Amino acid sequence: MKSATVRVRQGYIWNAAAGLINAAEVVIMSMIVTRITGLSDAGVLSIAFAIGNLLMPIGKFGLRNYQITDIEEEFTFSIYLKTRIVTVSLMCICIFGYLEYAMVFLGYDNNKIGTIFCVCMIYAVEAIEDVIWGYYQQRNRLDLGARLFCIRWIGILIVFPIALCINKNLYRTMLLCFLVSLFLFAILLKLTYPCVCAPADRKVSIVIRKDDLNKIGVLLKTAFPLCVIAVLSFFVNNAPKYAIDACLTDEIQACYGFVAMPVFVIRLLNNFIYQPLLVPMAMEWDQRKIKNFIRRIIQQTIMIIGISTVCIIGAYFLGIPVLSWLYSTNLSEYKEELMILLLGSGFMAESGYQSVVLTVMRCQKDLLWPYCLTAFIAVISLWRIVPIYGTLGAAVCYLSLMILLCSLYTGILIKKICNAKQMFEK
């Protein structure tokens, strides 16, 4: 019992550390780029991470939360792994397709194309790592998966400034970072997997056999709504950046990215706080402990409100001076955008959490239409507003979209829980 308690505590600590690194990676790299190669390259890096975040959900396919809450072991780890090979291959096809489109229609130069490619490939490695991390969590070793993530990204963050100082070229630097990421993942997987895996999974193969195809197809079909939702989620969250990339300059993109950075920090920290709670939530739902289930939802919502409030108050007094110092750029004219974006981030974090809760309840199909509606509104509004009202228009649109999405998910979640209570009480 003591050993299990220690592991849970270690899981929380390492998962929190992974969350902090995940939240800080873009911040640190943007700070370094701004100081070494300038604001234009910082804008390129910002859109590269935005595109990588949009395509990574195709590689992950929304399967992580489904995998770790698969209490009945409907699918084996072998099937999850082989399915991930399929989805990451699809992600790579999408990467090449987007880069071809960007080269022809958006006029990206070689440095921008190469940087985006390398960032996307780092995320492809992360998508493969994600299924391993999910398996470790199923085996009650969440801490080990988080350590793998931390060490890999620390390696990238050590190599990045050294390489950029030496060659002063963002593309070549990111290419080296991708190779480091791939190398560290391979080494760490070889060291950790034998210590965790079940006997049946010791010689698991990535070769897809004919009799695997049906199960992979069923899993892909089951998780497809989660994949679409994840892609739409990143699209909606980054839609202002895509509109700025199409209508404004790399320098403005960089400044917007700087003030938008705290928005994603809130969501990432929130994700890593509730990630260790998903397995207990799934068990409570499976055992029909509705009161405990609702209590967890309320506690997490209060935590999101608390984190958002602290961040907004702190940003009002310190946000612009700190961000201006971090990025060595005068951001004083972007204070309104910062406050509006941070308010929107609270609604974003809550809607993200509600989508995870509905996934635990196996109501993932109900998540699709709200995101489709929100994404449609984003497309028809942002590309018209941003050229006229600039970054302030982008921020206001973002806040409006997050309020709409959060309201829709709240209504769905309340309805589903009420229906479940009535059904379970019969």
C-alpha positions, 0 to 999 in steps of 0.5 A: 500500500505504501509503495502504491501511495508513493507511486501516486505521489511520484506520478503527480510530481512528475506529471506536474513537472512535465506540465510545466515543461510543456507550458514553458517550451515555446516560451523559452525557445521564443525568448532565445530566438528573439534575442539571437536571430530577431523578431521575424524568426520568433514569428516563424517559430510561433506559427510553426508551433501553431501548425504543429499543434494543429497536426499533432492531434491527427497523430494522437487521434484523441486516443490517450484519454480513451486508452487510459480509461479503457478499464475493461481492456477492450483493446490490447496495448498492441492494438493501441500501438499499431493504431498509433503507427497508422495515425502518425503516418497519416499525420506525416502525410498531412504535414507534407500536404500542408507544406506543399500548400504553404509553399505554393499559395502562401509563399513561405520561404525555405527557412519557414518551410524547414522550421515548420517541418522540424517542429511538426516532426518533433510533435510526431515523435511526441505522438508516438511517445504519447501511446507509451506514456498512456500504457505506463499510466495503465500500468500505474507508472504515470511517473515514468512516462512523465520522466520520459517526456521531461528528459526528451524536452530538456535535451531539446531545450539544452541543444536549441540555444547552443545550436542557434548561437553557433549557426544563427539559422532557425531551420538547421537548429530545429532539425538538430532538435528533432534528431535529438528528440528522436534519439532520446526517445529511442534510448529512454524507451529501450531503458524503461519499457522492459521495467514496466511491460506486462509479460504478454506485451514484452515482445509487442510488435509494430508490424500490422498483421491482417487479423489486426486490421479489423480491430484497428479499424474499430478503434479508429472509428471509435476514436474518430470523433475525439480526433476531429474534436482535438484538431478543431480544438487546436484550430479554434485556439490558434485560429487568430494566429492563422488569420494573422499569418495570412493577413499581417506580418511575422513581426505582428505574429510574434507580438501576438504570440508573446501575449497569447502565451499565458493563455496556453500555459493555463490550459496546459497546467490544467490538463496536467493537473487533471490527467492523473485523476482520469483513471479514478474518474473512469472507475467511479463512472463505471461503478455508478458512483455519480455523487463522487463523479460530480464532486470531482467535476465541481472541484476541478471547475473551482480549480480552473476558476481559481487558476484563471483568476490568479493569472488575470490579476497577476497579468493586470499588474505584471503581465506586460512588463514581464512579457516585454522583459522575457521577449526583449520587445516592447509589448505595452500596446498589447495590454488589452489583448492580453487581458481579453485572451486570459479571460478567454483562456478560463473558458477554454480550460473549462471546455477542454476539461468538460470534453475529457469528462464526456469522453470518460462518460463515452459521449464523445460523439456529442462533442463534435457538433459544438466544435464544428459550429465554433470552428465555422464561426471562427473561419467566417469571422476572423479572416474578415475582422483581423485585417480591419481590427488587427490583434485586438479584433483577434482577441475579442473573437477568441473570447467570444468563441471560447464563451460559446464553446464552454456554454454549449459543453456545459449544457451537454454535460448537465443533460448527460449527467441528469439522464445518467442519474435517472437511468442509474436510479431505476 
